[in-house]
Amino acid sequence: MKSSVIPIILGMAAATYLTRIGAQLIFSHAGIPAWLERWLKHVPTAFLTALIVPALLLPQGYLDLSLNNSYLLAGIVAAFTAYKTKNVLLTIVLGMGVIITLNKLVL
């Protein structure tokens, strides 16, 4: 390992520690305000949406809303399955099954 990597790792560890301990110190006495707690509940949804939507809509780097976009079709099936069943494992299995099947049909 290069010797320049060690200071980078230590610096990032310090930055991570300071940001986490800072929030801990600020909210330990007063608690988290209700408006912030309500806002923070939406962070996981926003984060997952930001990761998933570009992969579904831009699989080759450009907008593809056609029936040839197997990622989009599998995403629609997975979203519908998740909505109807609330079953994570079934959603993953069906989504993966659809994308594998569509990719095998195209190739």
TORVOTI-305420 format. One record per atom (N, C-alpha, C, O): residue in one letter; residue number from 0; y, x, z; atom name. Coordinates in pm, whole numbers, plus 32768, in hexadecimal, padded with zeros to 4 digits. Each point is the difference from the previous one (the first is absolute). Example, Ala and Ser with C-alpha at 12.3 -4.5 7.8 and 13.67 -1.06 7.14 Angstrom:
2
@resn->a resi->0 y->7DC7 x->8527 z->830C name->N
@resn->a resi->0 y->8077 x->7FA7 z->8000 name->CA
@resn->a resi->0 y->8078 x->805A z->8000 name->C
@resn->a resi->0 y->7FFE x->8068 z->8042 name->O
@resn->s resi->1 y->806B x->7F75 z->7F76 name->N
@resn->s resi->1 y->8077 x->8052 z->8006 name->CA
@resn->s resi->1 y->806D x->7FB3 z->8049 name->C
@resn->s resi->1 y->806F x->8033 z->8011 name->O
This chain:
107
@resn->m resi->0 y->7F8B x->8054 z->8000 name->N
@resn->m resi->0 y->8075 x->7FAC z->8000 name->CA
@resn->m resi->0 y->807C x->8059 z->8000 name->C
@resn->m resi->0 y->8006 x->8065 z->8047 name->O
@resn->k resi->1 y->805C x->7F76 z->7F6A name->N
@resn->k resi->1 y->807B x->804E z->7FF9 name->CA
@resn->k resi->1 y->804C x->7FF7 z->8084 name->C
@resn->k resi->1 y->7FFA x->7F9A z->8045 name->O
@resn->s resi->2 y->804B x->80D0 z->7FDE name->N
@resn->s resi->2 y->804B x->8000 z->807E name->CA
@resn->s resi->2 y->8079 x->7FA3 z->7FFB name->C
@resn->s resi->2 y->8035 x->7FDB z->8069 name->O
@resn->s resi->3 y->7FF8 x->8000 z->7F20 name->N
@resn->s resi->3 y->8072 x->7FA4 z->7FF6 name->CA
@resn->s resi->3 y->7FD9 x->7F70 z->801D name->C
@resn->s resi->3 y->8058 x->7FAC z->8017 name->O
@resn->v resi->4 y->7F28 x->8036 z->7FE9 name->N
@resn->v resi->4 y->7FD3 x->7F78 z->8018 name->CA
@resn->v resi->4 y->8008 x->7FDD z->8096 name->C
@resn->v resi->4 y->801B x->7F8D z->8023 name->O
@resn->i resi->5 y->7FCE x->80D3 z->8033 name->N
@resn->i resi->5 y->8000 x->7FE9 z->8091 name->CA
@resn->i resi->5 y->8087 x->7FCA z->8030 name->C
@resn->i resi->5 y->8002 x->7F9D z->8048 name->O
@resn->p resi->6 y->8070 x->80A1 z->7F94 name->N
@resn->p resi->6 y->8080 x->7FC8 z->802D name->CA
@resn->p resi->6 y->801A x->7F73 z->7FCA name->C
@resn->p resi->6 y->803E x->7FAE z->8043 name->O
@resn->i resi->7 y->7F92 x->8036 z->7F45 name->N
@resn->i resi->7 y->8010 x->7F7A z->7FC8 name->CA
@resn->i resi->7 y->7FB2 x->7F9B z->8053 name->C
@resn->i resi->7 y->8034 x->7F95 z->8021 name->O
@resn->i resi->8 y->7F51 x->808B z->8000 name->N
@resn->i resi->8 y->7FAD x->7FA7 z->8051 name->CA
@resn->i resi->8 y->8040 x->7FEB z->8089 name->C
@resn->i resi->8 y->8007 x->7F90 z->8031 name->O
@resn->l resi->9 y->8026 x->80DB z->800E name->N
@resn->l resi->9 y->803F x->7FF4 z->8083 name->CA
@resn->l resi->9 y->8081 x->7FB0 z->7FFA name->C
@resn->l resi->9 y->801D x->7FB0 z->8059 name->O
@resn->g resi->10 y->8031 x->8065 z->7F3E name->N
@resn->g resi->10 y->807C x->7FB4 z->7FEF name->CA
@resn->g resi->10 y->7FE6 x->7F6C z->7FED name->C
@resn->g resi->10 y->8046 x->7FAC z->803B name->O
@resn->m resi->11 y->7F58 x->8032 z->7F74 name->N
@resn->m resi->11 y->7FE0 x->7F73 z->7FEB name->CA
@resn->m resi->11 y->7FC5 x->7FC1 z->807F name->C
@resn->m resi->11 y->8019 x->7F8A z->801C name->O
@resn->a resi->12 y->7F9B x->80C2 z->8030 name->N
@resn->a resi->12 y->7FCB x->7FCD z->807F name->CA
@resn->a resi->12 y->8073 x->7FE4 z->8061 name->C
@resn->a resi->12 y->8000 x->7F9A z->8044 name->O
@resn->a resi->13 y->8060 x->80C0 z->7FC1 name->N
@resn->a resi->13 y->8075 x->7FEC z->8057 name->CA
@resn->a resi->13 y->8051 x->7F87 z->7FD3 name->C
@resn->a resi->13 y->802C x->7FB0 z->8053 name->O
@resn->a resi->14 y->7FE9 x->8041 z->7F2B name->N
@resn->a resi->14 y->804C x->7F8E z->7FCD name->CA
@resn->a resi->14 y->7FB9 x->7F7D z->801F name->C
@resn->a resi->14 y->8040 x->7F9E z->8027 name->O
@resn->t resi->15 y->7F3D x->805E z->7FC9 name->N
@resn->t resi->15 y->7FB2 x->7F88 z->801F name->CA
@resn->t resi->15 y->8007 x->7FE1 z->8095 name->C
@resn->t resi->15 y->8015 x->7F8D z->8028 name->O
@resn->y resi->16 y->7FDB x->80D9 z->802A name->N
@resn->y resi->16 y->8005 x->7FED z->8091 name->CA
@resn->y resi->16 y->8089 x->7FCE z->802D name->C
@resn->y resi->16 y->8009 x->7FA3 z->8050 name->O
@resn->l resi->17 y->8061 x->809B z->7F7D name->N
@resn->l resi->17 y->8087 x->7FD9 z->802B name->CA
@resn->l resi->17 y->8023 x->7F71 z->7FD7 name->C
@resn->l resi->17 y->8040 x->7FB9 z->804D name->O
@resn->t resi->18 y->7F98 x->801D z->7F3C name->N
@resn->t resi->18 y->8020 x->7F78 z->7FD8 name->CA
@resn->t resi->18 y->7FB1 x->7F9A z->8052 name->C
@resn->t resi->18 y->8034 x->7F94 z->801F name->O
@resn->r resi->19 y->7F54 x->808C z->8004 name->N
@resn->r resi->19 y->7FAF x->7FA2 z->8050 name->CA
@resn->r resi->19 y->802D x->7FFC z->8091 name->C
@resn->r resi->19 y->800A x->7F95 z->803B name->O
@resn->i resi->20 y->8012 x->80DE z->7FFE name->N
@resn->i resi->20 y->802B x->8004 z->808B name->CA
@resn->i resi->20 y->808C x->7FC5 z->800E name->C
@resn->i resi->20 y->8022 x->7FC6 z->8067 name->O
@resn->g resi->21 y->802F x->8048 z->7F2F name->N
@resn->g resi->21 y->8087 x->7FC6 z->8003 name->CA
@resn->g resi->21 y->7FFB x->7F69 z->800D name->C
@resn->g resi->21 y->8046 x->7FC7 z->8053 name->O
@resn->a resi->22 y->7F69 x->7FF9 z->7F5D name->N
@resn->a resi->22 y->7FF1 x->7F6E z->8007 name->CA
@resn->a resi->22 y->7FC5 x->7FD8 z->8086 name->C
@resn->a resi->22 y->8027 x->7F9B z->803A name->O
@resn->q resi->23 y->7F7C x->80B3 z->7FF8 name->N
@resn->q resi->23 y->7FC1 x->7FE3 z->8081 name->CA
@resn->q resi->23 y->8067 x->8005 z->8070 name->C
@resn->q resi->23 y->8001 x->7FA9 z->8057 name->O
@resn->l resi->24 y->8056 x->80BB z->7FA7 name->N
@resn->l resi->24 y->8066 x->800D z->8068 name->CA
@resn->l resi->24 y->8068 x->7F90 z->7FF7 name->C
@resn->l resi->24 y->802D x->7FCC z->8067 name->O
@resn->i resi->25 y->7FFA x->8011 z->7F1F name->N
@resn->i resi->25 y->8067 x->7F98 z->7FEF name->CA
@resn->i resi->25 y->7FCE x->7F79 z->8031 name->C
@resn->i resi->25 y->8049 x->7FB9 z->8045 name->O
@resn->f resi->26 y->7F3C x->8024 z->7F99 name->N
@resn->f resi->26 y->7FCF x->7F7A z->801E name->CA
@resn->f resi->26 y->7FB1 x->7FF6 z->8083 name->C
@resn->f resi->26 y->7FD9 x->7F92 z->8026 name->O
@resn->s resi->27 y->800F x->80DD z->801F name->N
@resn->s resi->27 y->7FB1 x->7FFA z->807B name->CA
@resn->s resi->27 y->8049 x->7FB5 z->8070 name->C
@resn->s resi->27 y->7FBF x->7FBD z->8050 name->O
@resn->h resi->28 y->80C4 x->804E z->7FB5 name->N
@resn->h resi->28 y->804A x->7FBF z->806C name->CA
@resn->h resi->28 y->802B x->7F73 z->7FDC name->C
@resn->h resi->28 y->7FF0 x->7FA3 z->804F name->O
@resn->a resi->29 y->8047 x->804D z->7F3C name->N
@resn->a resi->29 y->8039 x->7F7E z->7FD9 name->CA
@resn->a resi->29 y->7F9B x->7FA7 z->7FB8 name->C
@resn->a resi->29 y->8011 x->7F86 z->7FFD name->O
@resn->g resi->30 y->7F88 x->80B3 z->7FCB name->N
@resn->g resi->30 y->7FA1 x->7FB3 z->7FB1 name->CA
@resn->g resi->30 y->8033 x->7FEF z->7F72 name->C
@resn->g resi->30 y->8074 x->801D z->7FE2 name->O
@resn->i resi->31 y->7F34 x->7FB5 z->7FC8 name->N
@resn->i resi->31 y->8024 x->7FEC z->7F73 name->CA
@resn->i resi->31 y->8049 x->7F7B z->7FF3 name->C
@resn->i resi->31 y->7FCE x->7F9A z->8031 name->O
@resn->p resi->32 y->80A6 x->8065 z->7F8F name->N
@resn->p resi->32 y->8047 x->7F80 z->7FEC name->CA
@resn->p resi->32 y->7FAA x->7FA0 z->7FAD name->C
@resn->p resi->32 y->7FB2 x->802A z->7FAB name->O
@resn->a resi->33 y->805F x->7F55 z->806F name->N
@resn->a resi->33 y->7FB0 x->7F9A z->7FBC name->CA
@resn->a resi->33 y->8013 x->8005 z->7F69 name->C
@resn->a resi->33 y->7F9F x->7FEE z->7FB5 name->O
@resn->w resi->34 y->80DD x->8029 z->801D name->N
@resn->w resi->34 y->8019 x->8003 z->7F6F name->CA
@resn->w resi->34 y->7FB8 x->8075 z->7FBF name->C
@resn->w resi->34 y->7FCF x->7FF3 z->7F90 name->O
@resn->l resi->35 y->8028 x->807F z->80B6 name->N
@resn->l resi->35 y->7FBB x->8075 z->7FC8 name->CA
@resn->l resi->35 y->7F69 x->7FE8 z->7FFD name->C
@resn->l resi->35 y->7FBC x->8027 z->7FA1 name->O
@resn->e resi->36 y->8011 x->7F9A z->80C6 name->N
@resn->e resi->36 y->7F71 x->7FE3 z->8004 name->CA
@resn->e resi->36 y->7FD8 x->7FA1 z->7F8F name->C
@resn->e resi->36 y->7F98 x->8012 z->7FC1 name->O
@resn->r resi->37 y->80BB x->7F88 z->8026 name->N
@resn->r resi->37 y->7FE5 x->7FA5 z->7F91 name->CA
@resn->r resi->37 y->8005 x->804B z->7F7B name->C
@resn->r resi->37 y->7FAC x->7FE9 z->7FA9 name->O
@resn->w resi->38 y->80B4 x->8070 z->8048 name->N
@resn->w resi->38 y->8010 x->804C z->7F84 name->CA
@resn->w resi->38 y->7F89 x->805F z->7FEB name->C
@resn->w resi->38 y->7FCF x->800D z->7F91 name->O
@resn->l resi->39 y->8004 x->8033 z->80DA name->N
@resn->l resi->39 y->7F92 x->8061 z->7FF5 name->CA
@resn->l resi->39 y->7F7B x->7FBF z->7FDB name->C
@resn->l resi->39 y->7FA7 x->8044 z->7FCD name->O
@resn->k resi->40 y->8049 x->7F3B z->804C name->N
@resn->k resi->40 y->7F85 x->7FBC z->7FDB name->CA
@resn->k resi->40 y->7FED x->7FFB z->7F69 name->C
@resn->k resi->40 y->7F90 x->7FEE z->7FD0 name->O
@resn->h resi->41 y->80DB x->8021 z->7FE4 name->N
@resn->h resi->41 y->7FF8 x->7FF9 z->7F6E name->CA
@resn->h resi->41 y->7FEA x->8088 z->7FBE name->C
@resn->h resi->41 y->7FE9 x->8007 z->7F87 name->O
@resn->v resi->42 y->801D x->8064 z->80C5 name->N
@resn->v resi->42 y->7FF2 x->8086 z->7FC7 name->CA
@resn->v resi->42 y->7F77 x->8017 z->7FC0 name->C
@resn->v resi->42 y->7FFC x->8033 z->7F90 name->O
@resn->p resi->43 y->7F92 x->7FAA z->80AF name->N
@resn->p resi->43 y->7F7F x->8017 z->7FBF name->CA
@resn->p resi->43 y->7FF3 x->7FB6 z->7F7B name->C
@resn->p resi->43 y->7FCB x->8036 z->7F9F name->O
@resn->t resi->44 y->8064 x->7F4E z->805C name->N
@resn->t resi->44 y->7FF9 x->7FB3 z->7F85 name->CA
@resn->t resi->44 y->8054 x->8041 z->7F93 name->C
@resn->t resi->44 y->7FD2 x->800D z->7F8E name->O
@resn->a resi->45 y->80A6 x->801B z->8093 name->N
@resn->a resi->45 y->8058 x->8041 z->7F9E name->CA
@resn->a resi->45 y->7FC5 x->8085 z->7FD1 name->C
@resn->a resi->45 y->8007 x->8021 z->7F89 name->O
@resn->f resi->46 y->7FC0 x->8029 z->80D3 name->N
@resn->f resi->46 y->7FC6 x->8082 z->7FDD name->CA
@resn->f resi->46 y->7F89 x->7FF0 z->7FA2 name->C
@resn->f resi->46 y->7FF7 x->8046 z->7F9B name->O
@resn->l resi->47 y->7FAE x->7F5F z->8086 name->N
@resn->l resi->47 y->7F8B x->7FE9 z->7FA9 name->CA
@resn->l resi->47 y->8029 x->7FC9 z->7F78 name->C
@resn->l resi->47 y->7FC6 x->8026 z->7F9A name->O
@resn->t resi->48 y->809D x->7F83 z->8064 name->N
@resn->t resi->48 y->8030 x->7FCA z->7F81 name->CA
@resn->t resi->48 y->8039 x->8070 z->7FAA name->C
@resn->t resi->48 y->7FE7 x->8004 z->7F87 name->O
@resn->a resi->49 y->8065 x->8055 z->80B6 name->N
@resn->a resi->49 y->803B x->806F z->7FB5 name->CA
@resn->a resi->49 y->7F95 x->805E z->7FC8 name->C
@resn->a resi->49 y->8016 x->8040 z->7F9A name->O
@resn->l resi->50 y->7F78 x->7FC8 z->80A7 name->N
@resn->l resi->50 y->7F93 x->8054 z->7FCD name->CA
@resn->l resi->50 y->7FAC x->7FBA z->7F95 name->C
@resn->l resi->50 y->7FD9 x->803E z->7F9E name->O
@resn->i resi->51 y->800D x->7F42 z->8075 name->N
@resn->i resi->51 y->7FA1 x->7FB9 z->7FAB name->CA
@resn->i resi->51 y->803D x->7FCD z->7F7E name->C
@resn->i resi->51 y->7FC3 x->800F z->7F96 name->O
@resn->v resi->52 y->80B3 x->7FB6 z->8070 name->N
@resn->v resi->52 y->803B x->7FC0 z->7F89 name->CA
@resn->v resi->52 y->8013 x->8062 z->7F8B name->C
@resn->v resi->52 y->7FDB x->7FDD z->7F90 name->O
@resn->p resi->53 y->805C x->809B z->8085 name->N
@resn->p resi->53 y->800B x->805B z->7F8D name->CA
@resn->p resi->53 y->7F78 x->8024 z->7FC3 name->C
@resn->p resi->53 y->7FF6 x->8011 z->7F87 name->O
@resn->a resi->54 y->7FA3 x->7FFC z->80CC name->N
@resn->a resi->54 y->7F7B x->8020 z->7FCC name->CA
@resn->a resi->54 y->7FC8 x->7F8E z->7FAB name->C
@resn->a resi->54 y->7FB7 x->8018 z->7FA0 name->O
@resn->l resi->55 y->806C x->7F6C z->8084 name->N
@resn->l resi->55 y->7FCF x->7F8D z->7FB4 name->CA
@resn->l resi->55 y->804F x->7FE9 z->7F80 name->C
@resn->l resi->55 y->7FC6 x->7FE0 z->7F98 name->O
@resn->l resi->56 y->80BC x->8031 z->806F name->N
@resn->l resi->56 y->8056 x->7FDD z->7F8E name->CA
@resn->l resi->56 y->801B x->8075 z->7FA1 name->C
@resn->l resi->56 y->8020 x->7FEA z->7F8C name->O
@resn->l resi->57 y->7FD4 x->8091 z->80A5 name->N
@resn->l resi->57 y->8020 x->8076 z->7FAF name->CA
@resn->l resi->57 y->7F8B x->8062 z->7FFA name->C
@resn->l resi->57 y->8012 x->8075 z->8021 name->O
@resn->p resi->58 y->7F77 x->7F60 z->7FB7 name->N
@resn->p resi->58 y->7F8D x->805B z->8007 name->CA
@resn->p resi->58 y->8009 x->8079 z->7FA3 name->C
@resn->p resi->58 y->7FC9 x->806A z->801F name->O
@resn->q resi->59 y->807B x->7F89 z->7F6F name->N
@resn->q resi->59 y->8011 x->8071 z->7FA4 name->CA
@resn->q resi->59 y->808D x->8036 z->8002 name->C
@resn->q resi->59 y->8025 x->804F z->7FA9 name->O
@resn->g resi->60 y->802B x->7F89 z->80B8 name->N
@resn->g resi->60 y->8089 x->8031 z->8009 name->CA
@resn->g resi->60 y->8067 x->7FA4 z->7FC1 name->C
@resn->g resi->60 y->8077 x->801E z->8005 name->O
@resn->y resi->61 y->7F5E x->7F76 z->7FC0 name->N
@resn->y resi->61 y->805C x->7F9D z->7FC8 name->CA
@resn->y resi->61 y->7FCF x->7F75 z->8026 name->C
@resn->y resi->61 y->7F8A x->7FEE z->801F name->O
@resn->l resi->62 y->80D0 x->7FB0 z->7FE0 name->N
@resn->l resi->62 y->7FDE x->7F78 z->802A name->CA
@resn->l resi->62 y->7F97 x->7FC4 z->7FA3 name->C
@resn->l resi->62 y->8013 x->7FF9 z->7F87 name->O
@resn->d resi->63 y->7F7E x->7FDD z->80B4 name->N
@resn->d resi->63 y->7F92 x->7FC7 z->7FB3 name->CA
@resn->d resi->63 y->7FD6 x->7F7C z->803F name->C
@resn->d resi->63 y->7FB6 x->7FFE z->8063 name->O
@resn->l resi->64 y->8078 x->7F93 z->7F64 name->N
@resn->l resi->64 y->7FDE x->7F7B z->8031 name->CA
@resn->l resi->64 y->7F9B x->7FBA z->7FA7 name->C
@resn->l resi->64 y->7FF5 x->7F85 z->8002 name->O
@resn->s resi->65 y->7FC0 x->80C8 z->7FB1 name->N
@resn->s resi->65 y->7FA0 x->7FC6 z->7FA1 name->CA
@resn->s resi->65 y->7F79 x->7FEA z->8042 name->C
@resn->s resi->65 y->7FE8 x->802B z->8071 name->O
@resn->l resi->66 y->7FC0 x->7F90 z->7F48 name->N
@resn->l resi->66 y->7F78 x->7FEA z->802F name->CA
@resn->l resi->66 y->7FAB x->807F z->7FF8 name->C
@resn->l resi->66 y->7F90 x->8003 z->8033 name->O
@resn->n resi->67 y->80A3 x->8064 z->7F8E name->N
@resn->n resi->67 y->7FBB x->8081 z->7FF8 name->CA
@resn->n resi->67 y->8012 x->8053 z->8080 name->C
@resn->n resi->67 y->7FBE x->8066 z->8011 name->O
@resn->n resi->68 y->809C x->7F70 z->8046 name->N
@resn->n resi->68 y->801A x->8048 z->807C name->CA
@resn->n resi->68 y->7F9A x->7FD4 z->8069 name->C
@resn->n resi->68 y->8013 x->7F9C z->8045 name->O
@resn->s resi->69 y->7F80 x->80B1 z->7FC6 name->N
@resn->s resi->69 y->7F95 x->7FDB z->805D name->CA
@resn->s resi->69 y->802D x->800A z->8092 name->C
@resn->s resi->69 y->7FCD x->7FB7 z->8055 name->O
@resn->y resi->70 y->8091 x->80A2 z->7FC8 name->N
@resn->y resi->70 y->8033 x->800D z->8088 name->CA
@resn->y resi->70 y->8048 x->7F80 z->802B name->C
@resn->y resi->70 y->7FF0 x->7FD2 z->8070 name->O
@resn->l resi->71 y->8060 x->7FF7 z->7F37 name->N
@resn->l resi->71 y->804A x->7F86 z->801E name->CA
@resn->l resi->71 y->7FA0 x->7F8A z->8012 name->C
@resn->l resi->71 y->8010 x->7FB0 z->805D name->O
@resn->l resi->72 y->7F8D x->8044 z->7F4C name->N
@resn->l resi->72 y->7FA0 x->7F93 z->800B name->CA
@resn->l resi->72 y->7FAF x->800A z->8082 name->C
@resn->l resi->72 y->7FEA x->7F9C z->8044 name->O
@resn->a resi->73 y->7FEB x->80DC z->7FDE name->N
@resn->a resi->73 y->7FB6 x->8014 z->807D name->CA
@resn->a resi->73 y->805A x->7FE5 z->8078 name->C
@resn->a resi->73 y->7FD3 x->7FC9 z->8064 name->O
@resn->g resi->74 y->80AC x->805C z->7F93 name->N
@resn->g resi->74 y->805E x->7FE4 z->806C name->CA
@resn->g resi->74 y->8016 x->7F6C z->8014 name->C
@resn->g resi->74 y->800B x->7FD2 z->8072 name->O
@resn->i resi->75 y->7FFB x->7FE3 z->7F21 name->N
@resn->i resi->75 y->8010 x->7F6E z->800A name->CA
@resn->i resi->75 y->7F86 x->7FC2 z->8043 name->C
@resn->i resi->75 y->800D x->7FAB z->8058 name->O
@resn->v resi->76 y->7F7C x->8081 z->7F7F name->N
@resn->v resi->76 y->7F85 x->7FCD z->803D name->CA
@resn->v resi->76 y->7FFC x->8024 z->8095 name->C
@resn->v resi->76 y->7FDD x->7FAC z->8053 name->O
@resn->a resi->77 y->8047 x->80CF z->7FCE name->N
@resn->a resi->77 y->7FFF x->802C z->808C name->CA
@resn->a resi->77 y->8066 x->7FB2 z->8052 name->C
@resn->a resi->77 y->7FE3 x->7FD8 z->8071 name->O
@resn->a resi->78 y->8094 x->8012 z->7F59 name->N
@resn->a resi->78 y->8067 x->7FB5 z->8048 name->CA
@resn->a resi->78 y->7FD4 x->7F70 z->8019 name->C
@resn->a resi->78 y->8013 x->7FCB z->806E name->O
@resn->f resi->79 y->7FB2 x->7FF7 z->7F2E name->N
@resn->f resi->79 y->7FCF x->7F76 z->800E name->CA
@resn->f resi->79 y->7F8F x->7FFA z->8067 name->C
@resn->f resi->79 y->7FFD x->7FA5 z->8053 name->O
@resn->t resi->80 y->7FA8 x->80BB z->7FA8 name->N
@resn->t resi->80 y->7F92 x->8005 z->805F name->CA
@resn->t resi->80 y->8034 x->8014 z->808E name->C
@resn->t resi->80 y->7FD2 x->7FBE z->805D name->O
@resn->a resi->81 y->808C x->809D z->7FB4 name->N
@resn->a resi->81 y->8039 x->8018 z->8085 name->CA
@resn->a resi->81 y->8045 x->7F84 z->8035 name->C
@resn->a resi->81 y->7FF5 x->7FDF z->8077 name->O
@resn->y resi->82 y->8053 x->7FDC z->7F32 name->N
@resn->y resi->82 y->8048 x->7F87 z->802A name->CA
@resn->y resi->82 y->7FA0 x->7F91 z->802A name->C
@resn->y resi->82 y->8016 x->7FBD z->8065 name->O
@resn->k resi->83 y->7F81 x->8030 z->7F4D name->N
@resn->k resi->83 y->7FA3 x->7F92 z->801A name->CA
@resn->k resi->83 y->7F9F x->801D z->8074 name->C
@resn->k resi->83 y->7FE5 x->7FA7 z->8051 name->O
@resn->t resi->84 y->7FE8 x->80D3 z->7FB7 name->N
@resn->t resi->84 y->7F95 x->801C z->8061 name->CA
@resn->t resi->84 y->8030 x->8049 z->807D name->C
@resn->t resi->84 y->7FC1 x->7FF4 z->8069 name->O
@resn->k resi->85 y->80AC x->8056 z->7F8E name->N
@resn->k resi->85 y->8030 x->8055 z->806F name->CA
@resn->k resi->85 y->7F97 x->8067 z->8029 name->C
@resn->k resi->85 y->7FFD x->802C z->8073 name->O
@resn->n resi->86 y->7FAC x->7FF9 z->7F2F name->N
@resn->n resi->86 y->7F93 x->805C z->801B name->CA
@resn->n resi->86 y->801D x->8083 z->7FB6 name->C
@resn->n resi->86 y->7FFD x->8005 z->7F85 name->O
@resn->v resi->87 y->801E x->8064 z->80C7 name->N
@resn->v resi->87 y->8027 x->8081 z->7FC4 name->CA
@resn->v resi->87 y->7F8E x->803C z->7FB0 name->C
@resn->v resi->87 y->8015 x->802F z->7F90 name->O
@resn->l resi->88 y->7F73 x->7FD1 z->80A7 name->N
@resn->l resi->88 y->7F8E x->803D z->7FBB name->CA
@resn->l resi->88 y->7FE3 x->7FB9 z->7F7C name->C
@resn->l resi->88 y->7FE9 x->8041 z->7F9A name->O
@resn->l resi->89 y->8017 x->7F3B z->8067 name->N
@resn->l resi->89 y->7FE8 x->7FB3 z->7F85 name->CA
@resn->l resi->89 y->806E x->801B z->7F99 name->C
@resn->l resi->89 y->7FE4 x->800B z->7F88 name->O
@resn->t resi->90 y->8098 x->8000 z->80A7 name->N
@resn->t resi->90 y->8070 x->801C z->7FA6 name->CA
@resn->t resi->90 y->7FED x->8087 z->7FBC name->C
@resn->t resi->90 y->8013 x->800C z->7F87 name->O
@resn->i resi->91 y->7FC8 x->8058 z->80C6 name->N
@resn->i resi->91 y->7FED x->8087 z->7FC8 name->CA
@resn->i resi->91 y->7F8B x->8001 z->7F9E name->C
@resn->i resi->91 y->800B x->8037 z->7F93 name->O
@resn->v resi->92 y->7F85 x->7F8C z->8094 name->N
@resn->v resi->92 y->7F88 x->8000 z->7FAA name->CA
@resn->v resi->92 y->801C x->7FB8 z->7F7D name->C
@resn->v resi->92 y->7FDD x->8032 z->7F95 name->O
@resn->l resi->93 y->8062 x->7F58 z->8071 name->N
@resn->l resi->93 y->801E x->7FB7 z->7F85 name->CA
@resn->l resi->93 y->8065 x->8049 z->7FA9 name->C
@resn->l resi->93 y->7FEE x->8008 z->7F86 name->O
@resn->g resi->94 y->807A x->802D z->80B6 name->N
@resn->g resi->94 y->8064 x->804B z->7FB3 name->CA
@resn->g resi->94 y->7FC3 x->8079 z->7FBA name->C
@resn->g resi->94 y->8019 x->8017 z->7F8A name->O
@resn->m resi->95 y->7F96 x->8034 z->80C0 name->N
@resn->m resi->95 y->7FBE x->8075 z->7FC4 name->CA
@resn->m resi->95 y->7F9B x->7FD5 z->7F97 name->C
@resn->m resi->95 y->7FF3 x->8041 z->7F98 name->O
@resn->g resi->96 y->7FC6 x->7F53 z->8082 name->N
@resn->g resi->96 y->7F9F x->7FCE z->7F9F name->CA
@resn->g resi->96 y->8042 x->7FD8 z->7F7E name->C
@resn->g resi->96 y->7FCE x->801E z->7F93 name->O
@resn->v resi->97 y->80A3 x->7F9E z->8077 name->N
@resn->v resi->97 y->8049 x->7FD6 z->7F87 name->CA
@resn->v resi->97 y->8032 x->8078 z->7FB3 name->C
@resn->v resi->97 y->7FF2 x->8004 z->7F86 name->O
@resn->i resi->98 y->8049 x->805D z->80BD name->N
@resn->i resi->98 y->8036 x->8074 z->7FB7 name->CA
@resn->i resi->98 y->7F92 x->8053 z->7FC1 name->C
@resn->i resi->98 y->8010 x->8032 z->7F91 name->O
@resn->i resi->99 y->7F7F x->7FDE z->80B5 name->N
@resn->i resi->99 y->7F91 x->804C z->7FC6 name->CA
@resn->i resi->99 y->7FC7 x->7FB7 z->7F88 name->C
@resn->i resi->99 y->7FE3 x->803D z->7F99 name->O
@resn->t resi->100 y->800C x->7F3F z->8073 name->N
@resn->t resi->100 y->7FC9 x->7FB1 z->7F93 name->CA
@resn->t resi->100 y->805E x->8005 z->7F87 name->C
@resn->t resi->100 y->7FD3 x->8015 z->7F8F name->O
@resn->l resi->101 y->80AE x->7FD7 z->8087 name->N
@resn->l resi->101 y->8060 x->8002 z->7F90 name->CA
@resn->l resi->101 y->8006 x->8089 z->7FBE name->C
@resn->l resi->101 y->8008 x->8009 z->7F86 name->O
@resn->n resi->102 y->7FF3 x->8061 z->80C9 name->N
@resn->n resi->102 y->8004 x->8087 z->7FC6 name->CA
@resn->n resi->102 y->7F81 x->801F z->7FB2 name->C
@resn->n resi->102 y->8005 x->8046 z->7F9B name->O
@resn->k resi->103 y->7F89 x->7F86 z->8092 name->N
@resn->k resi->103 y->7F83 x->8014 z->7FB6 name->CA
@resn->k resi->103 y->8003 x->7FB2 z->7F7C name->C
@resn->k resi->103 y->7FCD x->8030 z->7F9B name->O
@resn->l resi->104 y->806E x->7F58 z->8066 name->N
@resn->l resi->104 y->8007 x->7FB1 z->7F86 name->CA
@resn->l resi->104 y->805C x->803F z->7F98 name->C
@resn->l resi->104 y->7FE5 x->7FFA z->7F88 name->O
@resn->v resi->105 y->8087 x->8043 z->80A7 name->N
@resn->v resi->105 y->8061 x->803D z->7FA3 name->CA
@resn->v resi->105 y->7FCA x->8081 z->7FC6 name->C
@resn->v resi->105 y->8014 x->801C z->7F8A name->O
@resn->l resi->106 y->7FA7 x->8034 z->80C9 name->N
@resn->l resi->106 y->7FCD x->8081 z->7FD1 name->CA
@resn->l resi->106 y->7F86 x->7FE8 z->7FB3 name->C
@resn->l resi->106 y->7FC3 x->805F z->7FCF name->O
